């Protein structure tokens, strides 16, 4: 299951909003977007957010998180959690161990190669509920989210993908 709140509008308002979320330190915007996304997810029959679902924000590499001061995907997950009561996976449970270059401008194949091996499972016991919803700001080819899903797939019965925008 993959669900997005909006279609990405290159050069438009949504691009500006997401740019402010990622690069201008407007972390609260992520929580607002997460609450809006939760309303759309509640309408999707694949994931019942009233059941035990773990929210897994796409991890940032530690150096990128230090630079930004926060993980925008975690802020979106916080908004969803606040609106639904769903638990957010502890950031120490799965780590981004490869400092990848930005996926922007890369072809589908290059994105897949760029992100390969980027995530490492540190605490498999965290994923015992078997239902995970991976959260990110934008999905383009899906390479990042699918790489992350591949890491937790052996531990989960159901994996969903949720983003603010689909490009």
LOSEDO-542714 format. One record per residue: residue number from 1; residue in one letter; x, y, z of N, C-alpha, C in turn. Coordinates in steps of 0.2 Angstrom, whole numbers, padded with zeros to 4 digits. Layout:
! residues N
<i: NUM aa: A n_east: X n_north: Y n_up: Z ca_east: X ca_north: Y ca_up: Z c_east: X c_north: Y c_up: Z>;
...
END
This chain:
! residues 167
<i: 1 aa: X n_east: 0004 n_north: -0006 n_up: 0000 ca_east: 0000 ca_north: 0000 ca_up: 0000 c_east: 0004 c_north: 0006 c_up: 0000>;
<i: 2 aa: X n_east: 0003 n_north: 0011 n_up: -0004 ca_east: 0006 ca_north: 0017 ca_up: -0005 c_east: 0001 c_north: 0023 c_up: -0005>;
<i: 3 aa: X n_east: 0002 n_north: 0028 n_up: -0001 ca_east: -0003 ca_north: 0033 ca_up: -0001 c_east: 0000 c_north: 0040 c_up: 0000>;
<i: 4 aa: X n_east: -0002 n_north: 0045 n_up: -0004 ca_east: 0001 ca_north: 0051 ca_up: -0004 c_east: -0004 c_north: 0056 c_up: -0003>;
<i: 5 aa: X n_east: -0003 n_north: 0062 n_up: 0001 ca_east: -0008 ca_north: 0067 ca_up: 0002 c_east: -0009 c_north: 0071 c_up: -0005>;
<i: 6 aa: X n_east: -0004 n_north: 0073 n_up: -0008 ca_east: -0004 ca_north: 0077 ca_up: -0014 c_east: 0001 c_north: 0075 c_up: -0020>;
<i: 7 aa: X n_east: -0001 n_north: 0077 n_up: -0026 ca_east: 0004 ca_north: 0076 ca_up: -0031 c_east: 0009 c_north: 0082 c_up: -0031>;
<i: 8 aa: X n_east: 0015 n_north: 0080 n_up: -0032 ca_east: 0020 ca_north: 0086 ca_up: -0032 c_east: 0020 c_north: 0090 c_up: -0037>;
<i: 9 aa: X n_east: 0020 n_north: 0097 n_up: -0036 ca_east: 0019 ca_north: 0102 ca_up: -0041 c_east: 0026 c_north: 0106 c_up: -0042>;
<i: 10 aa: X n_east: 0030 n_north: 0103 n_up: -0046 ca_east: 0037 ca_north: 0106 ca_up: -0047 c_east: 0036 c_north: 0114 c_up: -0049>;
<i: 11 aa: X n_east: 0040 n_north: 0117 n_up: -0044 ca_east: 0040 ca_north: 0125 ca_up: -0045 c_east: 0034 c_north: 0128 c_up: -0042>;
<i: 12 aa: X n_east: 0030 n_north: 0124 n_up: -0039 ca_east: 0023 ca_north: 0127 ca_up: -0036 c_east: 0024 c_north: 0128 c_up: -0028>;
<i: 13 aa: X n_east: 0018 n_north: 0129 n_up: -0026 ca_east: 0017 ca_north: 0130 ca_up: -0019 c_east: 0019 c_north: 0124 c_up: -0014>;
<i: 14 aa: X n_east: 0018 n_north: 0118 n_up: -0016 ca_east: 0020 ca_north: 0112 ca_up: -0012 c_east: 0027 c_north: 0111 c_up: -0012>;
<i: 15 aa: X n_east: 0031 n_north: 0113 n_up: -0018 ca_east: 0038 ca_north: 0112 ca_up: -0018 c_east: 0041 c_north: 0117 c_up: -0013>;
<i: 16 aa: X n_east: 0038 n_north: 0123 n_up: -0012 ca_east: 0040 ca_north: 0128 ca_up: -0008 c_east: 0039 c_north: 0126 c_up: 0000>;
<i: 17 aa: X n_east: 0033 n_north: 0123 n_up: 0001 ca_east: 0032 ca_north: 0121 ca_up: 0008 c_east: 0037 c_north: 0115 c_up: 0010>;
<i: 18 aa: X n_east: 0038 n_north: 0110 n_up: 0005 ca_east: 0042 ca_north: 0105 ca_up: 0007 c_east: 0050 c_north: 0107 c_up: 0008>;
<i: 19 aa: X n_east: 0051 n_north: 0112 n_up: 0004 ca_east: 0058 ca_north: 0115 ca_up: 0004 c_east: 0059 c_north: 0119 c_up: 0011>;
<i: 20 aa: X n_east: 0054 n_north: 0122 n_up: 0013 ca_east: 0054 ca_north: 0126 ca_up: 0020 c_east: 0055 c_north: 0120 c_up: 0026>;
<i: 21 aa: X n_east: 0051 n_north: 0115 n_up: 0025 ca_east: 0051 ca_north: 0109 ca_up: 0030 c_east: 0058 c_north: 0107 c_up: 0030>;
<i: 22 aa: X n_east: 0061 n_north: 0105 n_up: 0024 ca_east: 0068 ca_north: 0102 ca_up: 0024 c_east: 0074 c_north: 0106 c_up: 0026>;
<i: 23 aa: X n_east: 0074 n_north: 0112 n_up: 0023 ca_east: 0080 ca_north: 0116 ca_up: 0023 c_east: 0079 c_north: 0123 c_up: 0027>;
<i: 24 aa: X n_east: 0073 n_north: 0125 n_up: 0029 ca_east: 0073 ca_north: 0132 ca_up: 0032 c_east: 0071 c_north: 0131 c_up: 0040>;
<i: 25 aa: X n_east: 0071 n_north: 0125 n_up: 0043 ca_east: 0071 ca_north: 0124 ca_up: 0050 c_east: 0063 c_north: 0125 c_up: 0052>;
<i: 26 aa: X n_east: 0059 n_north: 0124 n_up: 0048 ca_east: 0052 ca_north: 0125 ca_up: 0050 c_east: 0049 c_north: 0118 c_up: 0051>;
<i: 27 aa: X n_east: 0052 n_north: 0115 n_up: 0057 ca_east: 0050 ca_north: 0108 ca_up: 0059 c_east: 0043 c_north: 0107 c_up: 0060>;
<i: 28 aa: X n_east: 0039 n_north: 0112 n_up: 0063 ca_east: 0032 ca_north: 0111 ca_up: 0065 c_east: 0028 c_north: 0110 c_up: 0059>;
<i: 29 aa: X n_east: 0030 n_north: 0112 n_up: 0053 ca_east: 0026 ca_north: 0111 ca_up: 0047 c_east: 0026 c_north: 0104 c_up: 0046>;
<i: 30 aa: X n_east: 0031 n_north: 0100 n_up: 0048 ca_east: 0030 ca_north: 0093 ca_up: 0047 c_east: 0025 c_north: 0090 c_up: 0051>;
<i: 31 aa: X n_east: 0024 n_north: 0092 n_up: 0057 ca_east: 0018 ca_north: 0090 ca_up: 0061 c_east: 0012 c_north: 0091 c_up: 0058>;
<i: 32 aa: X n_east: 0011 n_north: 0097 n_up: 0056 ca_east: 0005 ca_north: 0099 ca_up: 0053 c_east: 0003 c_north: 0095 c_up: 0046>;
<i: 33 aa: X n_east: 0008 n_north: 0094 n_up: 0042 ca_east: 0007 ca_north: 0090 ca_up: 0036 c_east: 0006 c_north: 0082 c_up: 0039>;
<i: 34 aa: X n_east: 0009 n_north: 0080 n_up: 0044 ca_east: 0007 ca_north: 0073 ca_up: 0046 c_east: 0000 c_north: 0073 c_up: 0049>;
<i: 35 aa: X n_east: -0002 n_north: 0078 n_up: 0052 ca_east: -0009 ca_north: 0077 ca_up: 0054 c_east: -0014 c_north: 0077 c_up: 0048>;
<i: 36 aa: X n_east: -0013 n_north: 0081 n_up: 0043 ca_east: -0017 ca_north: 0081 ca_up: 0037 c_east: -0016 c_north: 0074 c_up: 0033>;
<i: 37 aa: X n_east: -0010 n_north: 0071 n_up: 0033 ca_east: -0009 ca_north: 0065 ca_up: 0030 c_east: -0013 c_north: 0060 c_up: 0034>;
<i: 38 aa: X n_east: -0013 n_north: 0060 n_up: 0041 ca_east: -0017 ca_north: 0055 ca_up: 0044 c_east: -0024 c_north: 0055 c_up: 0042>;
<i: 39 aa: X n_east: -0027 n_north: 0061 n_up: 0041 ca_east: -0034 ca_north: 0061 ca_up: 0039 c_east: -0035 c_north: 0057 c_up: 0032>;
<i: 40 aa: X n_east: -0031 n_north: 0057 n_up: 0028 ca_east: -0031 ca_north: 0053 ca_up: 0021 c_east: -0030 c_north: 0046 c_up: 0023>;
<i: 41 aa: X n_east: -0025 n_north: 0044 n_up: 0027 ca_east: -0024 ca_north: 0037 ca_up: 0029 c_east: -0029 c_north: 0034 c_up: 0032>;
<i: 42 aa: X n_east: -0033 n_north: 0038 n_up: 0036 ca_east: -0039 ca_north: 0035 ca_up: 0039 c_east: -0044 c_north: 0032 c_up: 0034>;
<i: 43 aa: X n_east: -0044 n_north: 0035 n_up: 0028 ca_east: -0049 ca_north: 0033 ca_up: 0023 c_east: -0046 c_north: 0027 c_up: 0019>;
<i: 44 aa: X n_east: -0040 n_north: 0025 n_up: 0020 ca_east: -0037 ca_north: 0020 ca_up: 0016 c_east: -0038 c_north: 0013 c_up: 0020>;
<i: 45 aa: X n_east: -0042 n_north: 0008 n_up: 0017 ca_east: -0044 ca_north: 0002 ca_up: 0021 c_east: -0038 c_north: -0002 c_up: 0022>;
<i: 46 aa: X n_east: -0033 n_north: -0001 n_up: 0019 ca_east: -0027 ca_north: -0006 ca_up: 0019 c_east: -0024 c_north: -0006 c_up: 0026>;
<i: 47 aa: X n_east: -0023 n_north: 0001 n_up: 0029 ca_east: -0020 ca_north: 0001 ca_up: 0035 c_east: -0025 c_north: 0005 c_up: 0040>;
<i: 48 aa: X n_east: -0027 n_north: 0001 n_up: 0045 ca_east: -0032 ca_north: 0003 ca_up: 0050 c_east: -0027 c_north: 0006 c_up: 0056>;
<i: 49 aa: X n_east: -0027 n_north: 0013 n_up: 0056 ca_east: -0023 ca_north: 0016 ca_up: 0061 c_east: -0025 c_north: 0016 c_up: 0068>;
<i: 50 aa: X n_east: -0031 n_north: 0013 n_up: 0069 ca_east: -0033 ca_north: 0012 ca_up: 0076 c_east: -0030 c_north: 0005 c_up: 0078>;
<i: 51 aa: X n_east: -0028 n_north: 0001 n_up: 0074 ca_east: -0024 ca_north: -0005 ca_up: 0076 c_east: -0017 c_north: -0004 c_up: 0077>;
<i: 52 aa: X n_east: -0013 n_north: -0009 n_up: 0080 ca_east: -0006 ca_north: -0008 ca_up: 0081 c_east: -0002 c_north: -0007 c_up: 0075>;
<i: 53 aa: X n_east: 0000 n_north: -0001 n_up: 0073 ca_east: 0004 ca_north: 0000 ca_up: 0067 c_east: 0010 c_north: 0005 c_up: 0070>;
<i: 54 aa: X n_east: 0016 n_north: 0003 n_up: 0068 ca_east: 0022 ca_north: 0006 ca_up: 0069 c_east: 0023 c_north: 0011 c_up: 0064>;
<i: 55 aa: X n_east: 0025 n_north: 0017 n_up: 0066 ca_east: 0026 ca_north: 0022 ca_up: 0061 c_east: 0034 c_north: 0023 c_up: 0060>;
<i: 56 aa: X n_east: 0037 n_north: 0022 n_up: 0054 ca_east: 0044 ca_north: 0021 ca_up: 0053 c_east: 0046 c_north: 0027 c_up: 0049>;
<i: 57 aa: X n_east: 0048 n_north: 0033 n_up: 0051 ca_east: 0051 ca_north: 0038 ca_up: 0047 c_east: 0057 c_north: 0036 c_up: 0044>;
<i: 58 aa: X n_east: 0058 n_north: 0038 n_up: 0038 ca_east: 0064 ca_north: 0036 ca_up: 0034 c_east: 0070 c_north: 0040 c_up: 0038>;
<i: 59 aa: X n_east: 0075 n_north: 0036 n_up: 0040 ca_east: 0080 ca_north: 0039 ca_up: 0044 c_east: 0085 c_north: 0043 c_up: 0040>;
<i: 60 aa: X n_east: 0087 n_north: 0048 n_up: 0043 ca_east: 0093 ca_north: 0052 ca_up: 0040 c_east: 0099 c_north: 0050 c_up: 0042>;
<i: 61 aa: X n_east: 0105 n_north: 0051 n_up: 0038 ca_east: 0111 ca_north: 0050 ca_up: 0040 c_east: 0113 c_north: 0055 c_up: 0046>;
<i: 62 aa: X n_east: 0116 n_north: 0053 n_up: 0051 ca_east: 0118 ca_north: 0057 ca_up: 0057 c_east: 0121 c_north: 0064 c_up: 0055>;
<i: 63 aa: X n_east: 0125 n_north: 0064 n_up: 0050 ca_east: 0128 ca_north: 0070 ca_up: 0048 c_east: 0123 c_north: 0075 c_up: 0045>;
<i: 64 aa: X n_east: 0118 n_north: 0072 n_up: 0041 ca_east: 0113 ca_north: 0076 ca_up: 0038 c_east: 0108 c_north: 0079 c_up: 0043>;
<i: 65 aa: X n_east: 0106 n_north: 0074 n_up: 0048 ca_east: 0102 ca_north: 0076 ca_up: 0054 c_east: 0105 c_north: 0082 c_up: 0058>;
<i: 66 aa: X n_east: 0112 n_north: 0081 n_up: 0059 ca_east: 0115 ca_north: 0087 ca_up: 0063 c_east: 0115 c_north: 0093 c_up: 0059>;
<i: 67 aa: X n_east: 0115 n_north: 0093 n_up: 0053 ca_east: 0115 ca_north: 0099 ca_up: 0048 c_east: 0108 c_north: 0102 c_up: 0048>;
<i: 68 aa: X n_east: 0103 n_north: 0098 n_up: 0048 ca_east: 0096 ca_north: 0101 ca_up: 0048 c_east: 0093 c_north: 0102 c_up: 0055>;
<i: 69 aa: X n_east: 0096 n_north: 0098 n_up: 0059 ca_east: 0093 ca_north: 0099 ca_up: 0066 c_east: 0087 c_north: 0095 c_up: 0068>;
<i: 70 aa: X n_east: 0085 n_north: 0091 n_up: 0063 ca_east: 0079 ca_north: 0087 ca_up: 0064 c_east: 0078 c_north: 0083 c_up: 0057>;
<i: 71 aa: X n_east: 0074 n_north: 0077 n_up: 0058 ca_east: 0072 ca_north: 0073 ca_up: 0052 c_east: 0065 c_north: 0075 c_up: 0050>;
<i: 72 aa: X n_east: 0064 n_north: 0078 n_up: 0044 ca_east: 0058 ca_north: 0080 ca_up: 0042 c_east: 0053 c_north: 0074 c_up: 0042>;
<i: 73 aa: X n_east: 0055 n_north: 0068 n_up: 0040 ca_east: 0050 ca_north: 0062 ca_up: 0040 c_east: 0048 c_north: 0061 c_up: 0047>;
<i: 74 aa: X n_east: 0052 n_north: 0062 n_up: 0052 ca_east: 0050 ca_north: 0061 ca_up: 0059 c_east: 0045 c_north: 0066 c_up: 0061>;
<i: 75 aa: X n_east: 0046 n_north: 0072 n_up: 0059 ca_east: 0041 ca_north: 0077 ca_up: 0061 c_east: 0034 c_north: 0075 c_up: 0058>;
<i: 76 aa: X n_east: 0034 n_north: 0073 n_up: 0052 ca_east: 0028 ca_north: 0071 ca_up: 0049 c_east: 0025 c_north: 0065 c_up: 0053>;
<i: 77 aa: X n_east: 0029 n_north: 0060 n_up: 0055 ca_east: 0027 ca_north: 0054 ca_up: 0059 c_east: 0024 c_north: 0057 c_up: 0065>;
<i: 78 aa: X n_east: 0027 n_north: 0062 n_up: 0068 ca_east: 0024 ca_north: 0065 ca_up: 0075 c_east: 0017 c_north: 0067 c_up: 0074>;
<i: 79 aa: X n_east: 0016 n_north: 0071 n_up: 0068 ca_east: 0009 ca_north: 0073 ca_up: 0067 c_east: 0004 c_north: 0067 c_up: 0066>;
<i: 80 aa: X n_east: 0006 n_north: 0062 n_up: 0063 ca_east: 0002 ca_north: 0056 ca_up: 0062 c_east: 0001 c_north: 0053 c_up: 0069>;
<i: 81 aa: X n_east: 0006 n_north: 0052 n_up: 0072 ca_east: 0005 ca_north: 0049 ca_up: 0079 c_east: 0001 c_north: 0053 c_up: 0084>;
<i: 82 aa: X n_east: 0002 n_north: 0060 n_up: 0084 ca_east: -0003 ca_north: 0064 ca_up: 0088 c_east: -0010 c_north: 0063 c_up: 0086>;
<i: 83 aa: X n_east: -0011 n_north: 0063 n_up: 0080 ca_east: -0018 ca_north: 0062 ca_up: 0077 c_east: -0021 c_north: 0055 c_up: 0078>;
<i: 84 aa: X n_east: -0017 n_north: 0050 n_up: 0078 ca_east: -0020 ca_north: 0043 ca_up: 0078 c_east: -0018 c_north: 0039 c_up: 0084>;
<i: 85 aa: X n_east: -0013 n_north: 0041 n_up: 0088 ca_east: -0010 ca_north: 0037 ca_up: 0093 c_east: -0006 c_north: 0032 c_up: 0091>;
<i: 86 aa: X n_east: -0004 n_north: 0031 n_up: 0085 ca_east: 0001 ca_north: 0026 ca_up: 0082 c_east: 0008 c_north: 0028 c_up: 0085>;
<i: 87 aa: X n_east: 0011 n_north: 0022 n_up: 0087 ca_east: 0018 ca_north: 0023 ca_up: 0090 c_east: 0023 c_north: 0024 c_up: 0084>;
<i: 88 aa: X n_east: 0028 n_north: 0028 n_up: 0086 ca_east: 0034 ca_north: 0029 ca_up: 0081 c_east: 0039 c_north: 0025 c_up: 0083>;
<i: 89 aa: X n_east: 0043 n_north: 0022 n_up: 0078 ca_east: 0048 ca_north: 0018 ca_up: 0079 c_east: 0054 c_north: 0022 c_up: 0082>;
<i: 90 aa: X n_east: 0057 n_north: 0019 n_up: 0088 ca_east: 0063 ca_north: 0023 ca_up: 0090 c_east: 0068 c_north: 0023 c_up: 0085>;
<i: 91 aa: X n_east: 0071 n_north: 0029 n_up: 0085 ca_east: 0076 ca_north: 0031 ca_up: 0079 c_east: 0082 c_north: 0026 c_up: 0080>;
<i: 92 aa: X n_east: 0084 n_north: 0023 n_up: 0086 ca_east: 0089 ca_north: 0019 ca_up: 0086 c_east: 0088 c_north: 0012 c_up: 0084>;
<i: 93 aa: X n_east: 0082 n_north: 0010 n_up: 0082 ca_east: 0080 ca_north: 0004 ca_up: 0080 c_east: 0083 c_north: 0002 c_up: 0073>;
<i: 94 aa: X n_east: 0083 n_north: 0007 n_up: 0069 ca_east: 0085 ca_north: 0006 ca_up: 0062 c_east: 0089 c_north: 0013 c_up: 0060>;
<i: 95 aa: X n_east: 0095 n_north: 0012 n_up: 0057 ca_east: 0100 ca_north: 0017 ca_up: 0056 c_east: 0101 c_north: 0018 c_up: 0049>;
<i: 96 aa: X n_east: 0103 n_north: 0024 n_up: 0047 ca_east: 0105 ca_north: 0026 ca_up: 0040 c_east: 0113 c_north: 0026 c_up: 0041>;
<i: 97 aa: X n_east: 0116 n_north: 0021 n_up: 0038 ca_east: 0123 ca_north: 0020 ca_up: 0039 c_east: 0127 c_north: 0022 c_up: 0033>;
<i: 98 aa: X n_east: 0124 n_north: 0024 n_up: 0028 ca_east: 0127 ca_north: 0026 ca_up: 0021 c_east: 0125 c_north: 0033 c_up: 0020>;
<i: 99 aa: X n_east: 0130 n_north: 0038 n_up: 0020 ca_east: 0128 ca_north: 0045 ca_up: 0018 c_east: 0128 c_north: 0046 c_up: 0011>;
<i: 100 aa: X n_east: 0122 n_north: 0045 n_up: 0008 ca_east: 0120 ca_north: 0045 ca_up: 0001 c_east: 0120 c_north: 0052 c_up: -0001>;
<i: 101 aa: X n_east: 0121 n_north: 0053 n_up: -0008 ca_east: 0120 ca_north: 0060 ca_up: -0010 c_east: 0113 c_north: 0061 c_up: -0012>;
<i: 102 aa: X n_east: 0110 n_north: 0067 n_up: -0013 ca_east: 0103 ca_north: 0068 ca_up: -0014 c_east: 0101 c_north: 0064 c_up: -0020>;
<i: 103 aa: X n_east: 0095 n_north: 0062 n_up: -0019 ca_east: 0092 ca_north: 0058 ca_up: -0025 c_east: 0089 c_north: 0062 c_up: -0030>;
<i: 104 aa: X n_east: 0089 n_north: 0069 n_up: -0029 ca_east: 0086 ca_north: 0074 ca_up: -0034 c_east: 0091 c_north: 0073 c_up: -0040>;
<i: 105 aa: X n_east: 0087 n_north: 0073 n_up: -0046 ca_east: 0091 ca_north: 0073 ca_up: -0052 c_east: 0094 c_north: 0066 c_up: -0055>;
<i: 106 aa: X n_east: 0093 n_north: 0061 n_up: -0050 ca_east: 0096 ca_north: 0055 ca_up: -0052 c_east: 0090 c_north: 0051 c_up: -0056>;
<i: 107 aa: X n_east: 0093 n_north: 0046 n_up: -0061 ca_east: 0088 ca_north: 0042 ca_up: -0064 c_east: 0086 c_north: 0036 c_up: -0059>;
<i: 108 aa: X n_east: 0081 n_north: 0033 n_up: -0061 ca_east: 0078 ca_north: 0027 ca_up: -0057 c_east: 0083 c_north: 0022 c_up: -0055>;
<i: 109 aa: X n_east: 0087 n_north: 0020 n_up: -0060 ca_east: 0093 ca_north: 0015 ca_up: -0058 c_east: 0098 c_north: 0018 c_up: -0054>;
<i: 110 aa: X n_east: 0100 n_north: 0025 n_up: -0055 ca_east: 0105 ca_north: 0028 ca_up: -0051 c_east: 0102 c_north: 0029 c_up: -0044>;
<i: 111 aa: X n_east: 0096 n_north: 0030 n_up: -0043 ca_east: 0093 ca_north: 0031 ca_up: -0036 c_east: 0094 c_north: 0024 c_up: -0032>;
<i: 112 aa: X n_east: 0092 n_north: 0019 n_up: -0036 ca_east: 0092 ca_north: 0012 ca_up: -0033 c_east: 0099 c_north: 0011 c_up: -0031>;
<i: 113 aa: X n_east: 0104 n_north: 0012 n_up: -0035 ca_east: 0111 ca_north: 0011 ca_up: -0033 c_east: 0114 c_north: 0015 c_up: -0028>;
<i: 114 aa: X n_east: 0112 n_north: 0022 n_up: -0028 ca_east: 0114 ca_north: 0027 ca_up: -0023 c_east: 0111 c_north: 0024 c_up: -0016>;
<i: 115 aa: X n_east: 0105 n_north: 0022 n_up: -0015 ca_east: 0103 ca_north: 0020 ca_up: -0009 c_east: 0104 c_north: 0013 c_up: -0006>;
<i: 116 aa: X n_east: 0106 n_north: 0009 n_up: -0011 ca_east: 0108 ca_north: 0002 ca_up: -0009 c_east: 0112 c_north: 0001 c_up: -0003>;
<i: 117 aa: X n_east: 0110 n_north: -0003 n_up: 0002 ca_east: 0114 ca_north: -0004 ca_up: 0008 c_east: 0114 c_north: 0002 c_up: 0013>;
<i: 118 aa: X n_east: 0110 n_north: 0007 n_up: 0012 ca_east: 0110 ca_north: 0013 ca_up: 0016 c_east: 0107 c_north: 0012 c_up: 0023>;
<i: 119 aa: X n_east: 0103 n_north: 0007 n_up: 0025 ca_east: 0100 ca_north: 0006 ca_up: 0031 c_east: 0102 c_north: -0001 c_up: 0034>;
<i: 120 aa: X n_east: 0103 n_north: 0000 n_up: 0041 ca_east: 0105 ca_north: -0006 ca_up: 0045 c_east: 0100 c_north: -0007 c_up: 0051>;
<i: 121 aa: X n_east: 0097 n_north: -0013 n_up: 0052 ca_east: 0093 ca_north: -0014 ca_up: 0057 c_east: 0097 c_north: -0015 c_up: 0064>;
<i: 122 aa: X n_east: 0095 n_north: -0012 n_up: 0069 ca_east: 0099 ca_north: -0012 ca_up: 0075 c_east: 0095 c_north: -0016 c_up: 0081>;
<i: 123 aa: X n_east: 0088 n_north: -0015 n_up: 0080 ca_east: 0084 ca_north: -0018 ca_up: 0086 c_east: 0078 c_north: -0022 c_up: 0082>;
<i: 124 aa: X n_east: 0079 n_north: -0028 n_up: 0080 ca_east: 0074 ca_north: -0031 ca_up: 0077 c_east: 0068 c_north: -0032 c_up: 0081>;
<i: 125 aa: X n_east: 0069 n_north: -0033 n_up: 0088 ca_east: 0063 ca_north: -0034 ca_up: 0092 c_east: 0058 c_north: -0029 c_up: 0092>;
<i: 126 aa: X n_east: 0060 n_north: -0023 n_up: 0090 ca_east: 0055 ca_north: -0017 ca_up: 0089 c_east: 0049 c_north: -0018 c_up: 0085>;
<i: 127 aa: X n_east: 0051 n_north: -0022 n_up: 0080 ca_east: 0046 ca_north: -0024 ca_up: 0074 c_east: 0041 c_north: -0030 c_up: 0075>;
<i: 128 aa: X n_east: 0040 n_north: -0031 n_up: 0082 ca_east: 0036 ca_north: -0037 ca_up: 0083 c_east: 0029 c_north: -0037 c_up: 0081>;
<i: 129 aa: X n_east: 0026 n_north: -0030 n_up: 0081 ca_east: 0019 ca_north: -0030 ca_up: 0079 c_east: 0017 c_north: -0032 c_up: 0072>;
<i: 130 aa: X n_east: 0022 n_north: -0032 n_up: 0068 ca_east: 0021 ca_north: -0035 ca_up: 0061 c_east: 0018 c_north: -0030 c_up: 0056>;
<i: 131 aa: X n_east: 0016 n_north: -0024 n_up: 0058 ca_east: 0013 ca_north: -0019 ca_up: 0054 c_east: 0017 c_north: -0013 c_up: 0054>;
<i: 132 aa: X n_east: 0019 n_north: -0011 n_up: 0049 ca_east: 0024 ca_north: -0005 ca_up: 0049 c_east: 0021 c_north: 0000 c_up: 0043>;
<i: 133 aa: X n_east: 0021 n_north: 0006 n_up: 0044 ca_east: 0020 ca_north: 0011 ca_up: 0039 c_east: 0026 c_north: 0016 c_up: 0039>;
<i: 134 aa: X n_east: 0029 n_north: 0016 n_up: 0033 ca_east: 0035 ca_north: 0020 ca_up: 0032 c_east: 0033 c_north: 0027 c_up: 0030>;
<i: 135 aa: X n_east: 0036 n_north: 0032 n_up: 0033 ca_east: 0034 ca_north: 0039 ca_up: 0032 c_east: 0040 c_north: 0043 c_up: 0029>;
<i: 136 aa: X n_east: 0038 n_north: 0046 n_up: 0024 ca_east: 0043 ca_north: 0051 ca_up: 0020 c_east: 0039 c_north: 0057 c_up: 0018>;
<i: 137 aa: X n_east: 0043 n_north: 0062 n_up: 0016 ca_east: 0040 ca_north: 0068 ca_up: 0013 c_east: 0038 c_north: 0067 c_up: 0006>;
<i: 138 aa: X n_east: 0042 n_north: 0065 n_up: 0002 ca_east: 0041 ca_north: 0064 ca_up: -0005 c_east: 0043 c_north: 0057 c_up: -0008>;
<i: 139 aa: X n_east: 0039 n_north: 0054 n_up: -0012 ca_east: 0041 ca_north: 0048 ca_up: -0016 c_east: 0041 c_north: 0050 c_up: -0023>;
<i: 140 aa: X n_east: 0047 n_north: 0048 n_up: -0026 ca_east: 0047 ca_north: 0049 ca_up: -0033 c_east: 0047 c_north: 0042 c_up: -0037>;
<i: 141 aa: X n_east: 0053 n_north: 0038 n_up: -0036 ca_east: 0053 ca_north: 0032 ca_up: -0039 c_east: 0052 c_north: 0026 c_up: -0034>;
<i: 142 aa: X n_east: 0052 n_north: 0028 n_up: -0028 ca_east: 0051 ca_north: 0024 ca_up: -0022 c_east: 0058 c_north: 0020 c_up: -0020>;
<i: 143 aa: X n_east: 0063 n_north: 0022 n_up: -0023 ca_east: 0070 ca_north: 0018 ca_up: -0021 c_east: 0071 c_north: 0018 c_up: -0014>;
<i: 144 aa: X n_east: 0071 n_north: 0024 n_up: -0011 ca_east: 0073 ca_north: 0025 ca_up: -0004 c_east: 0068 c_north: 0021 c_up: 0001>;
<i: 145 aa: X n_east: 0061 n_north: 0022 n_up: 0000 ca_east: 0057 ca_north: 0018 ca_up: 0004 c_east: 0057 c_north: 0011 c_up: 0003>;
<i: 146 aa: X n_east: 0058 n_north: 0008 n_up: -0003 ca_east: 0058 ca_north: 0001 ca_up: -0005 c_east: 0065 c_north: -0002 c_up: -0002>;
<i: 147 aa: X n_east: 0070 n_north: 0002 n_up: -0002 ca_east: 0076 ca_north: -0001 ca_up: 0002 c_east: 0075 c_north: -0002 c_up: 0009>;
<i: 148 aa: X n_east: 0072 n_north: 0003 n_up: 0012 ca_east: 0070 ca_north: 0003 ca_up: 0019 c_east: 0065 c_north: -0003 c_up: 0021>;
<i: 149 aa: X n_east: 0060 n_north: -0003 n_up: 0016 ca_east: 0055 ca_north: -0009 ca_up: 0017 c_east: 0059 c_north: -0016 c_up: 0017>;
<i: 150 aa: X n_east: 0064 n_north: -0016 n_up: 0012 ca_east: 0067 ca_north: -0023 ca_up: 0012 c_east: 0071 c_north: -0025 c_up: 0018>;
<i: 151 aa: X n_east: 0073 n_north: -0020 n_up: 0022 ca_east: 0077 ca_north: -0021 ca_up: 0028 c_east: 0072 c_north: -0024 c_up: 0033>;
<i: 152 aa: X n_east: 0066 n_north: -0021 n_up: 0034 ca_east: 0061 ca_north: -0023 ca_up: 0039 c_east: 0057 c_north: -0029 c_up: 0037>;
<i: 153 aa: X n_east: 0056 n_north: -0030 n_up: 0030 ca_east: 0052 ca_north: -0035 ca_up: 0027 c_east: 0052 c_north: -0042 c_up: 0031>;
<i: 154 aa: X n_east: 0058 n_north: -0045 n_up: 0032 ca_east: 0058 ca_north: -0051 ca_up: 0035 c_east: 0054 c_north: -0052 c_up: 0042>;
<i: 155 aa: X n_east: 0053 n_north: -0046 n_up: 0045 ca_east: 0050 ca_north: -0045 ca_up: 0052 c_east: 0043 c_north: -0043 c_up: 0052>;
<i: 156 aa: X n_east: 0040 n_north: -0041 n_up: 0046 ca_east: 0034 ca_north: -0038 ca_up: 0046 c_east: 0029 c_north: -0042 c_up: 0042>;
<i: 157 aa: X n_east: 0023 n_north: -0042 n_up: 0044 ca_east: 0017 ca_north: -0045 ca_up: 0040 c_east: 0015 c_north: -0040 c_up: 0035>;
<i: 158 aa: X n_east: 0014 n_north: -0034 n_up: 0036 ca_east: 0012 ca_north: -0029 ca_up: 0032 c_east: 0016 c_north: -0022 c_up: 0032>;
<i: 159 aa: X n_east: 0018 n_north: -0020 n_up: 0026 ca_east: 0022 ca_north: -0014 ca_up: 0026 c_east: 0018 c_north: -0009 c_up: 0021>;
<i: 160 aa: X n_east: 0017 n_north: -0003 n_up: 0023 ca_east: 0014 ca_north: 0002 ca_up: 0019 c_east: 0019 c_north: 0008 c_up: 0019>;
<i: 161 aa: X n_east: 0017 n_north: 0012 n_up: 0014 ca_east: 0021 ca_north: 0018 ca_up: 0012 c_east: 0017 c_north: 0024 c_up: 0012>;
<i: 162 aa: X n_east: 0019 n_north: 0029 n_up: 0016 ca_east: 0014 ca_north: 0035 ca_up: 0016 c_east: 0019 c_north: 0042 c_up: 0015>;
<i: 163 aa: X n_east: 0017 n_north: 0046 n_up: 0011 ca_east: 0021 ca_north: 0052 ca_up: 0010 c_east: 0016 c_north: 0058 c_up: 0009>;
<i: 164 aa: X n_east: 0019 n_north: 0064 n_up: 0010 ca_east: 0015 ca_north: 0070 ca_up: 0009 c_east: 0014 c_north: 0071 c_up: 0002>;
<i: 165 aa: X n_east: 0019 n_north: 0070 n_up: -0003 ca_east: 0018 ca_north: 0071 ca_up: -0010 c_east: 0021 c_north: 0065 c_up: -0014>;
<i: 166 aa: X n_east: 0018 n_north: 0064 n_up: -0020 ca_east: 0021 ca_north: 0059 ca_up: -0025 c_east: 0023 c_north: 0063 c_up: -0031>;
<i: 167 aa: X n_east: 0029 n_north: 0062 n_up: -0033 ca_east: 0031 ca_north: 0066 ca_up: -0039 c_east: 0031 c_north: 0061 c_up: -0045>;
END
